Amino acid sequence: MAKTVFDVLPLTPERWPDLENLFGPQGPCYGCWCNHFRMPQKQRMPLLGEGARRLFEERVRTGPPPGVLAYDADMPVGWLQVGPRADIPEWNNPRRASTPLADAPAEDERNWAASCFFVRKGFRGKGVTAALLDGAIGFARESGARLLEAAAMDHEFKRSSEGLYVGPERVFLRAGFTEVARQKPGRPLLRLAL
C-alpha cells in the first residue's frame, strides 16, 4: 500500500480559512486557538473561543507565519505551531519541560520551538505528525533558525491523545532530534541542530 504524501506549507494570511476549516468553529483544545504558550493563563482564559480566534488571526495576518499546515490534496489535515522561542514566552517558563538551556536562550531569534500539533480526526495515526515535523524543519532552516527544540511526550508517559499536542517522542527521534535535557518526568527536551 502506498504511503500518503502530505503537502506542508507555512500558515500565511491567504491560508487562514484553511486553519479555520481544520480547527472548526470552537477551535482546538477547548478554544485555545494556539495561544496557550503565547500568554499567561490569567490573560488567556478570558479569551478562549472567539477572542482567542481573533487574536491568533491577527498574529497570522501580521506575520511572519507562526507554523505550518499539512494538506491531503486540498483538505487541511494538520497544524504545527513552530517558530522562534521568543514568540511563545510561556513555553520558556522555568517550571516547564521546555525551559530553555543556557546554550539556547529564548531571546536568540534563531532558537526555534515546535510546540503544538493538531491533526484532524480521521487522519490521526496516518503520518501527518511526521509530515508536519519534516515541513517545520524545512521551514525553520529556510527562515534562518540554528536549532529546533520540542518537549515531547516519551513512550512510557501515558496520557490522553489530547495531551499529545506536544508530539510523541518517537516522531522527533526518527527525524534526527536528540535528547538534551529531562526537566520533567516523561517530557524530554529534544533538539535538532539545523
N, C-alpha and C positions, 0 to 999 in steps of 0.2 A: 504494500500500500504506500502510495506517495505521501510524503510529508507536506503539510500545508505550509506555504510560504506567506508570511505576513509582511506587508509594507509598513515601515515605521518612519514617521515624519514628525518634525517639530510642530508643536502647537502654536500656530500663528493666528492672527485675528480672523482670517478667512476660514480657518478650521474650527472656530468656536462653536458653530452649530453642530459639528461632529461630536465635540466633547459633551454638549448638552444632550445629544441623542444617546451617547454612551452612558452618561450619568443618570439620565431620567429626570423627571420633574422635581423630585425631592433631593437629588444629589446623593452621592455615596456616603457611607459611614455617618449615617444619621444627619445628613445635611451639611457636612463639613466643607464640601467643595474644595478640598486640598488646602485648607487654611490652618490645619492642625499645627503644623510646625512653623507657621508664619507669625503667630502672635500668642501671647499668654492666654491661658484658659479663660480668665476673667473678661478679656476683651472678645474672645472668640465665641463663647457660649451664647451671648445675646444675638449674635449674627447668624446662628445656624439656620439653614434654609435659604430663603430669598436674599437676606443680607449677605450671606457668605457667597452666594452665587454672583451677586453684583460686584462684590469686592474682587473675586477671582477673575471675572470677566474684564474688569478694569486692568488688572495685572496683565492679562493676556494682551489686551488692546495696546497698552503702553510698551510692552516687550521688555527685554528680549524673551523668547519663548521659554516658559517655565517647565517644559517637559516635552515628552514625545507621545504620539498616538500610534497605535497599531491598527491596521486595516486588513480585513479579509475582503478582497475586491473593494467595493465602495463602502462597506459597513465598518464603522469604528468598533473595534472589539477589545481594546486595551489602552491603558494610560499608565505612564510612569513619570512622576514628578522628578526632575533631575536638573541640577544647576548648581551655582556657587553656594557653598555652605552659608555665606553671609545673607543669602536671600531667605533662609529658613532659620531664624535665630533660635527658636525653641528646640531645634534639633541639636544645637550646640550647648544646651543646658548641662551644667556639670553633674546633674543627677541622672543623666540618660546613658544608655548603652552606646549612644552615638557621640558622646563627649569627644571633642577634638583632642588629638595628641599634640605634644609640643612641636613636633616636626611638621605638622599640617594645621596651622592655625586657621580658624574660621574667617579671619579678616583677609586672608590671602584669597583673592577672587579666582585664583587658578585651582583652588582646592574645592572639588565638587562633591555632591552627595546625590545618591539615588535613594530617595526617601519614601515614596508612596506608590504602590501599584494598585491598579484596579482592572479587573478582567470581567468582561460581560458574561453573565450566566449562559451556559451552553457552549462557551469557549474555554472554560477552565479545564486545566489538565491537557491542553492540546498544543502547548508550546508557545503560547502568547507571551508569557512572562519572560522566557528566554529570548524571544524575538525583541521584546521591548528593551531588555538589557543590552542586547547587541546593538540596537539602534541608538540607545543612550550613550554607549561607549563611543560610537562614531560621532555623534552629535557633540559630546564633550571634547573629543580630540579636535574636531573642526572649529570649536569655539575657543581653543587655546588652554583648556584645562590641563594641569600637570598630573592630577590624580583624581580618582573617583572612589568614594567610600560608601559603604552601606552598613547598617546594623541589622542584619538578617535574623531570622529565627533558625536555630540549629535543628538538626534532625531529631534530637531527643526531647526538645521542648514542646510539649503537647499543648496546642492552642486551637481555638476555633479557626475556621478558614478566614473569618473576619480579621483575626489577629495577624494573618499572613500578609497584610497590606505592606509590610516591610520587606516581603520576599523571603523565600526559603533559601537557606544557606547553600544548598546543593547547586542551585542555578548560578549563583555567583562563583562558586568554586570551579564549575565547568567552564565559566567564562574567563578564568585565569586570576581571579581575586585570591588573596591570601589573608589569613587572619593576622591582625597586628595588635589586637588587644581583646580582652573579655572583661568588660566593666560591669556586666550584669549577667546572672546565670541565664544560659540558653540564648544569649544575644551576642555573638561575636561581632567585633568591628572588623570589617573586611575592606581591603584596599587593592586597587589596581593602579599601578603606575602607568601613565599614558605617555 
